[in-house]
């Protein structure tokens, strides 16, 4: 487990902090308060790390946010990559929607989606963050379009179904679920949305 040595303690022994634990704490602050709403005091209070040591370990606030977002994508959104590998287009949609539902229903974590919450940041300070989140979103969208193009070529989707359009539809549902969850929508309500959306999925 990686640790960073801080300033020497009184007896000459270096104090250390757990980098992964600090990053997890920072991720949860950004997730809860958003990039713009998070202050350095929030981050130092949550991580238990002084401002100079935080800068030394992670860089500035923007760099720390991006590392936290990497952690979020790796730990909380792994279901997306797995879903894209599903054998049929419908199973891709099922795994994505149910994966998001499970993610949002996890009471151990803050509500909503960290990426969606921060994509609506509007200040100049947040522009690089919005651009980074947009780039990540576009990468997921491109992967889904490619997957649905293959599905149509294999006869798994009807010819009249446009891969880009059905991808936009699916991502709109996912993002809508995240926003509604962040606003307090109960899991049962989101589950009904998943069921209704899958009922409309085109049959080959």
Secondary structure, DSSP 8 states (H G I E B T S, - for coil): --EEEEEE-TTS-EEEEEHHHHHHHHHHHHHHHHHHH--HHHHHHHHT--HHHHHHHH-SHHHHHHHHHHHHHHHHSHHHHHHHTSSSHHHHHHHHHHHHHHHHH-TTS-SS-HHHHHHT--SGGGHHHHHHHHHHHHHHHHHHHHHHHHHHHTTSS-TT--HHHHHHHHHHHHHHHHHHHHTT--HHHHHHHHHHHHHT----
